Amino acid sequence: MKSSKSIGYCSRLIDASLILIPFFASFSSALVNLFIGLAIFAFFLKKVLLRERIFKEKIPILIPFFLMILVSLLSFENTVSFRASVQGIGKLIKYLALVVLLVEELKDITHAKRIVTGILFGLLLASCDGLYQLYTGFDFIRHWTVTIHNAELAGVMQLNLPRLTAAFSHTNMFGIYLGLFLPLSIAVTLYHYQGTQKLFGYCTSILALFCLLFTFSRGAFAGFLVSLVFIGVMRRDKVLLSALIFMMVIIPFVLPHDIREWAKTTPTVWEFFLNTRRIGDWRNALNMIRHHPFLGVGVNTYTLNFEKYKLRDASRFVSDTGWSHNSYLQMAAEIGIFGPLFFFWLMFRLFQSGLTSYKKLDENFLKAATLGIMGGVIAYLVNGITETALYYSKMVSLFWIQVGFLSAMPKLMRHSQKRHP
């Protein structure tokens, strides 16, 4: 009897956590980590009480994920900090546990709808906070002031832009968050919601897009545009694709005057999109890879190795930020070139499964959600080219939750077919 009650408590805690985690992500890293920890603990406790094996459902990305863990373990050969590398392995295991938890515990369409509702309410809260910050100078949750971005070229200040952070620690973090969840909001609004739900979806999407523009995060916006192209092509939505083309045409004319003037002074397109410091960050990462191409310098030790491999030549493209600002270069630097290869294989398997589910799904909500989640993952991956998005604790946890959500679609599809044979 006690065992049955304990199993019930575990199930309810997991169900609630999966809804609350993406909502709490809009304003609190501590609550996200707390509920992730509680959900994972409850999941394993439930498995023990039920005497079930952990991997009951088929997970398409399992083999490449284990291979990523394997090459991370091999990178211990070169690590400068055993403790830091153990922490890195712990993070990977946590992300794998999140994926497995979603696949095993996402029960039905009703549960999936509640999770998406939690995501959209969090997105609306963060967007309102960002809008409030733009007009008052500080957000209403943490009272953090708006970031004023200045760019300097040839000793002359060119930019003086207010960049939104909302309750996030950095404007690019806010951009990553918006890019991950905004495609889902757009997809369910356009292709599923009706009535008041549709109005709620439109308001949330418009406010989130406005905030994304005012993060001035080039990587996040580029990822979002690619995700819209993906959604439009998959749905053969001529209106969405036309709106996207129109947006691309008018953007150069509606950009702030300071940005247009600054763009005229940048010597190359690369420097406009990346800036000299990011190019310097990439050079530092490539130097690290050149010295340890196969085993890397050790998982979770990029910043600890930075001073040793930082380039100090006469080039304009030098940087001492301590990050690679490219998720895939940093991964290769830490665990060797096989790390990104296994990661891209994992993504291939994920999208292969997601596209198969999308084509077979008849349930309207699941079809729209699958499309939106794939769009968000694409935006995150594109953003990873100019940001270390896979190395920001809260952001990457949300990313793997979306990966788990997408991996659970075949199971939800089977449940839908049983309800509506």
C-alpha positions as CSV (number, residue, x, y, z in Angstrom):
1,M,0.0,0.0,0.0
2,K,2.8,2.4,1.0
3,S,4.6,1.5,-2.2
4,S,1.6,2.3,-4.3
5,K,1.2,5.7,-2.6
6,S,4.9,6.5,-3.1
7,I,4.6,5.6,-6.8
8,G,1.6,7.9,-7.1
9,Y,3.5,10.8,-5.4
10,C,6.5,10.3,-7.7
11,S,4.2,10.3,-10.8
12,R,2.5,13.5,-9.7
13,L,5.8,15.2,-8.9
14,I,7.2,14.3,-12.3
15,D,4.1,15.4,-14.1
16,A,4.1,18.8,-12.3
17,S,7.8,19.3,-12.8
18,L,7.6,18.8,-16.5
19,I,5.0,21.6,-16.7
20,L,6.7,24.0,-14.2
21,I,10.3,23.7,-15.4
22,P,9.9,25.6,-18.7
23,F,7.6,28.1,-16.9
24,F,10.2,28.8,-14.2
25,A,12.9,29.1,-16.8
26,S,11.5,32.5,-17.7
27,F,12.7,34.0,-14.4
28,S,14.6,31.6,-12.1
29,S,17.6,29.3,-12.7
30,A,17.4,28.0,-9.1
31,L,13.8,26.7,-9.5
32,V,14.7,25.1,-12.8
33,N,17.6,23.2,-11.3
34,L,15.5,22.3,-8.1
35,F,12.6,20.8,-10.1
36,I,15.0,19.0,-12.5
37,G,16.7,17.4,-9.6
38,L,13.3,16.5,-7.9
39,A,11.9,15.1,-11.2
40,I,15.0,12.9,-11.9
41,F,15.1,11.7,-8.3
42,A,11.3,10.8,-8.4
43,F,11.8,9.1,-11.8
44,F,14.5,6.7,-10.6
45,L,12.7,6.1,-7.3
46,K,9.6,5.2,-9.2
47,K,11.6,2.8,-11.4
48,V,13.0,1.1,-8.3
49,L,9.6,0.8,-6.6
50,L,8.0,-0.6,-9.8
51,R,11.1,-2.8,-10.5
52,E,11.1,-1.6,-14.1
53,R,14.1,-1.2,-16.3
54,I,15.0,2.4,-17.0
55,F,15.0,2.3,-20.8
56,K,11.5,0.8,-21.4
57,E,10.7,2.9,-24.4
58,K,12.7,3.0,-27.6
59,I,14.9,6.2,-27.8
60,P,16.4,6.9,-31.3
61,I,19.2,9.1,-30.0
62,L,20.5,6.7,-27.3
63,I,23.5,5.2,-29.1
64,P,25.1,8.5,-30.2
65,F,24.5,10.0,-26.8
66,F,26.3,7.1,-25.2
67,L,29.2,7.6,-27.7
68,M,29.3,11.2,-26.7
69,I,29.7,10.1,-23.1
70,L,32.4,7.6,-24.1
71,V,34.6,10.2,-25.9
72,S,34.1,12.5,-23.0
73,L,35.5,9.8,-20.7
74,L,38.4,9.3,-23.1
75,S,39.2,13.0,-22.9
76,F,40.2,12.5,-19.2
77,E,43.6,11.5,-20.6
78,N,44.4,15.1,-21.2
79,T,42.3,16.9,-18.5
80,V,43.9,19.5,-16.3
81,S,41.2,19.1,-13.7
82,F,39.8,15.7,-12.8
83,R,37.1,17.3,-10.7
84,A,35.9,19.6,-13.5
85,S,35.8,16.7,-15.9
86,V,33.8,14.6,-13.5
87,Q,31.4,17.5,-13.2
88,G,31.2,17.6,-17.0
89,I,30.3,13.9,-17.2
90,G,27.7,14.5,-14.5
91,K,26.1,17.2,-16.7
92,L,25.9,14.8,-19.6
93,I,24.3,12.1,-17.5
94,K,21.8,14.7,-16.2
95,Y,20.9,15.7,-19.8
96,L,20.5,12.0,-20.8
97,A,18.3,11.5,-17.7
98,L,16.1,14.4,-18.8
99,V,15.6,12.9,-22.3
100,V,14.8,9.5,-20.9
101,L,12.4,11.0,-18.3
102,L,10.4,12.8,-21.0
103,V,10.2,9.7,-23.2
104,E,9.1,7.5,-20.3
105,E,6.9,9.9,-18.4
106,L,5.1,11.9,-21.0
107,K,1.8,10.1,-20.7
108,D,-0.7,11.4,-23.2
109,I,-1.8,14.3,-25.3
110,T,-3.4,16.1,-22.3
111,H,-0.1,16.0,-20.5
112,A,1.7,17.3,-23.6
113,K,-0.7,20.2,-23.9
114,R,-0.2,21.2,-20.3
115,I,3.6,21.2,-20.9
116,V,3.2,23.4,-24.0
117,T,0.9,25.7,-22.0
118,G,3.6,26.0,-19.3
119,I,6.1,26.9,-22.0
120,L,3.8,29.6,-23.5
121,F,2.9,31.2,-20.2
122,G,6.6,31.4,-19.3
123,L,7.3,32.9,-22.8
124,L,4.5,35.5,-22.2
125,L,5.9,36.4,-18.7
126,A,9.4,36.8,-20.0
127,S,8.3,38.9,-23.0
128,C,6.1,41.2,-20.8
129,D,9.1,41.5,-18.5
130,G,11.4,42.4,-21.4
131,L,8.8,45.0,-22.7
132,Y,8.6,46.5,-19.3
133,Q,12.4,46.7,-19.1
134,L,12.6,48.5,-22.4
135,Y,10.2,51.3,-21.3
136,T,11.2,51.6,-17.7
137,G,14.9,50.7,-17.8
138,F,14.6,47.7,-15.5
139,D,12.6,44.4,-15.4
140,F,9.9,43.9,-12.9
141,I,11.1,40.5,-11.6
142,R,14.7,41.0,-10.7
143,H,14.9,44.8,-11.2
144,W,17.9,44.3,-13.6
145,T,18.6,47.3,-15.7
146,V,18.6,47.2,-19.5
147,T,21.9,46.5,-21.1
148,I,23.3,49.4,-23.1
149,H,25.5,48.0,-25.9
150,N,28.4,50.1,-27.2
151,A,30.5,49.0,-30.1
152,E,33.8,50.6,-30.8
153,L,35.6,50.7,-34.1
154,A,38.7,52.6,-34.8
155,G,38.4,54.5,-31.5
156,V,34.9,55.9,-32.4
157,M,31.8,54.9,-30.6
158,Q,29.3,53.7,-33.2
159,L,26.4,52.1,-31.2
160,N,24.4,53.0,-28.2
161,L,21.6,50.3,-28.2
162,P,19.3,49.2,-25.4
163,R,19.4,45.4,-25.4
164,L,16.8,43.5,-23.4
165,T,17.7,40.8,-20.8
166,A,14.4,40.5,-18.9
167,A,15.2,38.3,-15.9
168,F,18.1,36.5,-17.7
169,S,21.7,37.2,-16.9
170,H,22.7,38.3,-20.4
171,T,20.9,39.6,-23.4
172,N,22.2,36.7,-25.5
173,M,20.7,34.2,-23.0
174,F,17.3,35.9,-23.4
175,G,17.7,35.6,-27.2
176,I,18.5,31.9,-26.9
177,Y,15.5,31.3,-24.7
178,L,13.2,33.2,-27.1
179,G,14.6,31.4,-30.2
180,L,14.0,28.0,-28.6
181,F,10.4,28.5,-27.7
182,L,9.0,31.1,-30.1
183,P,8.8,28.6,-33.1
184,L,6.6,26.3,-30.9
185,S,4.4,29.2,-30.0
186,I,4.0,30.2,-33.6
187,A,3.3,26.6,-34.8
188,V,0.6,25.8,-32.3
189,T,-1.0,29.2,-32.8
190,L,-1.1,29.0,-36.6
191,Y,-2.0,25.4,-37.0
192,H,-3.9,24.3,-33.9
193,Y,-5.3,27.0,-31.6
194,Q,-8.8,28.3,-32.0
195,G,-10.7,31.2,-30.4
196,T,-9.3,32.7,-27.2
197,Q,-6.4,30.2,-27.4
198,K,-5.4,31.6,-30.8
199,L,-5.6,35.2,-29.5
200,F,-3.4,34.2,-26.5
201,G,-0.9,32.5,-28.9
202,Y,-0.8,35.5,-31.2
203,C,-0.2,38.0,-28.3
204,T,2.6,35.7,-26.9
205,S,4.3,35.2,-30.3
206,I,4.2,38.9,-31.2
207,L,5.5,40.1,-27.9
208,A,8.3,37.4,-27.9
209,L,9.3,38.4,-31.5
210,F,9.5,42.1,-30.4
211,C,11.7,41.1,-27.5
212,L,13.9,38.9,-29.8
213,L,14.5,41.9,-32.1
214,F,15.5,44.1,-29.1
215,T,18.0,41.6,-27.8
216,F,19.9,42.5,-31.0
217,S,21.3,38.9,-30.8
218,R,22.3,38.2,-34.4
219,G,22.7,34.4,-33.8
220,A,19.3,34.0,-32.1
221,F,17.5,36.0,-34.8
222,A,19.3,34.1,-37.6
223,G,18.3,30.8,-36.0
224,F,14.7,32.0,-35.7
225,L,14.6,32.9,-39.4
226,V,15.9,29.5,-40.3
227,S,13.3,27.9,-38.1
228,L,10.5,29.9,-39.8
229,V,11.8,28.8,-43.2
230,F,11.6,25.1,-42.0
231,I,8.1,25.5,-40.6
232,G,6.9,27.3,-43.8
233,V,8.4,24.7,-46.1
234,M,7.1,21.7,-44.1
235,R,3.6,23.2,-44.0
236,R,3.8,24.6,-47.5
237,D,2.6,27.8,-46.0
238,K,2.8,30.5,-48.7
239,V,1.6,33.2,-46.3
240,L,4.3,32.5,-43.7
241,L,7.0,32.3,-46.4
242,S,5.8,35.5,-48.0
243,A,5.8,37.2,-44.7
244,L,9.3,36.0,-44.0
245,I,10.5,37.3,-47.4
246,F,8.8,40.7,-46.7
247,M,10.5,40.8,-43.3
248,M,13.9,40.2,-44.8
249,V,13.4,43.0,-47.4
250,I,12.3,45.6,-44.9
251,I,14.7,44.8,-42.0
252,P,17.6,46.8,-43.5
253,F,15.4,49.9,-43.8
254,V,13.9,49.7,-40.3
255,L,17.1,49.0,-38.4
256,P,18.2,51.8,-35.9
257,H,20.2,54.5,-37.6
258,D,23.3,53.7,-35.4
259,I,23.4,50.1,-36.7
260,R,23.1,51.1,-40.3
261,E,25.9,53.6,-39.9
262,W,28.1,51.0,-38.1
263,A,27.4,48.5,-40.8
264,K,28.9,50.9,-43.4
265,T,32.1,51.1,-41.4
266,T,32.7,47.3,-41.0
267,P,35.5,46.1,-43.4
268,T,33.9,42.7,-44.1
269,V,30.6,40.9,-43.8
270,W,32.1,38.4,-41.4
271,E,33.0,41.3,-39.0
272,F,29.4,42.6,-39.2
273,F,27.8,39.3,-38.3
274,L,30.5,38.0,-35.9
275,N,32.6,41.0,-34.8
276,T,36.4,40.7,-34.4
277,R,36.3,39.2,-30.9
278,R,34.2,36.3,-31.9
279,I,36.5,35.6,-34.8
280,G,39.3,35.7,-32.3
281,D,37.4,33.3,-30.0
282,W,37.1,30.8,-32.9
283,R,40.8,31.1,-33.6
284,N,41.6,30.3,-30.0
285,A,39.3,27.2,-30.1
286,L,40.8,26.0,-33.4
287,N,44.3,26.4,-31.8
288,M,43.2,24.2,-28.9
289,I,41.8,21.6,-31.4
290,R,45.0,21.7,-33.4
291,H,47.0,20.6,-30.4
292,H,44.6,17.8,-29.3
293,P,42.4,16.9,-32.2
294,F,41.3,13.4,-31.1
295,L,41.0,13.4,-27.3
296,G,40.6,17.1,-26.7
297,V,41.9,19.0,-23.6
298,G,39.3,17.4,-21.3
299,V,35.6,17.6,-20.9
300,N,34.4,20.7,-19.1
301,T,37.9,22.3,-19.0
302,Y,37.8,24.8,-21.9
303,T,38.1,27.9,-19.7
304,L,40.8,26.2,-17.6
305,N,42.9,25.6,-20.7
306,F,42.2,29.0,-22.3
307,E,45.3,30.9,-21.2
308,K,47.6,28.2,-22.4
309,Y,46.1,28.1,-25.9
310,K,45.0,31.7,-26.4
311,L,46.6,33.3,-29.5
312,R,48.7,36.4,-28.8
313,D,49.7,37.4,-32.4
314,A,49.5,40.7,-34.2
315,S,46.2,39.9,-35.9
316,R,43.2,42.1,-35.4
317,F,41.2,39.0,-34.6
318,V,42.3,38.3,-31.0
319,S,40.1,37.8,-27.9
320,D,40.5,37.0,-24.3
321,T,36.8,36.4,-23.4
322,G,37.5,32.8,-22.3
323,W,34.8,31.2,-24.3
324,S,34.8,29.9,-27.9
325,H,31.4,31.5,-28.8
326,N,30.8,28.4,-31.0
327,S,29.3,25.3,-29.3
328,Y,30.7,22.9,-31.9
329,L,34.3,24.2,-31.8
330,Q,34.2,24.2,-28.0
331,M,32.9,20.6,-28.0
332,A,35.7,19.6,-30.4
333,A,38.3,21.4,-28.2
334,E,37.1,19.7,-25.0
335,I,36.5,16.1,-26.2
336,G,38.0,15.9,-29.7
337,I,36.6,16.0,-33.2
338,F,34.5,12.8,-32.7
339,G,32.4,14.6,-30.1
340,P,30.7,17.0,-32.6
341,L,30.4,14.1,-35.1
342,F,28.5,12.0,-32.6
343,F,26.4,15.1,-31.6
344,F,25.4,15.7,-35.3
345,W,24.6,12.0,-35.7
346,L,22.4,12.4,-32.6
347,M,20.6,15.4,-34.2
348,F,20.2,13.4,-37.5
349,R,18.5,10.6,-35.6
350,L,16.4,13.0,-33.7
351,F,15.1,14.8,-36.8
352,Q,14.7,11.5,-38.7
353,S,12.4,10.3,-35.9
354,G,10.7,13.7,-35.7
355,L,10.0,13.9,-39.4
356,T,8.7,10.4,-39.5
357,S,6.3,11.1,-36.6
358,Y,5.2,14.4,-38.2
359,K,4.3,12.6,-41.5
360,K,2.3,9.9,-39.7
361,L,0.5,12.0,-37.1
362,D,-3.1,12.7,-37.6
363,E,-3.8,14.5,-34.3
364,N,-3.6,18.2,-35.0
365,F,-2.0,19.4,-31.8
366,L,0.8,16.8,-31.9
367,K,1.5,17.6,-35.5
368,A,1.8,21.4,-34.8
369,A,3.8,20.8,-31.6
370,T,6.2,18.4,-33.4
371,L,6.8,21.0,-36.1
372,G,7.3,23.8,-33.5
373,I,9.7,21.8,-31.4
374,M,11.8,20.9,-34.4
375,G,11.8,24.5,-35.4
376,G,13.0,25.5,-31.9
377,V,15.8,22.9,-31.9
378,I,16.9,24.2,-35.4
379,A,17.0,27.8,-34.0
380,Y,19.1,26.6,-31.1
381,L,21.6,24.7,-33.3
382,V,22.0,27.7,-35.6
383,N,22.5,30.0,-32.7
384,G,25.2,27.5,-31.5
385,I,27.4,28.6,-34.4
386,T,27.9,32.1,-32.7
387,E,27.2,31.2,-29.1
388,T,28.2,28.5,-26.6
389,A,24.5,27.7,-26.3
390,L,25.2,24.1,-25.4
391,Y,27.3,25.2,-22.4
392,Y,24.8,27.5,-20.6
393,S,23.4,25.4,-17.8
394,K,19.7,26.5,-17.8
395,M,19.5,27.0,-21.5
396,V,21.0,23.6,-22.4
397,S,18.7,21.9,-19.9
398,L,15.7,23.4,-21.8
399,F,17.2,22.3,-25.1
400,W,17.5,18.6,-23.9
401,I,13.9,18.8,-22.5
402,Q,12.8,19.7,-26.0
403,V,14.9,16.9,-27.5
404,G,13.2,14.5,-25.0
405,F,9.8,15.9,-25.9
406,L,10.5,15.3,-29.6
407,S,11.8,11.8,-28.9
408,A,8.5,11.0,-27.1
409,M,6.4,11.8,-30.1
410,P,6.3,8.2,-31.4
411,K,4.9,7.1,-28.0
412,L,2.3,9.9,-28.1
413,M,1.4,9.0,-31.6
414,R,0.7,5.4,-30.5
415,H,-1.5,6.7,-27.7
416,S,-3.4,9.0,-30.1
417,Q,-4.0,6.1,-32.5
418,K,-5.4,4.0,-29.6
419,R,-7.8,6.8,-28.7
420,H,-8.9,7.4,-32.3
421,P,-8.3,4.1,-34.2
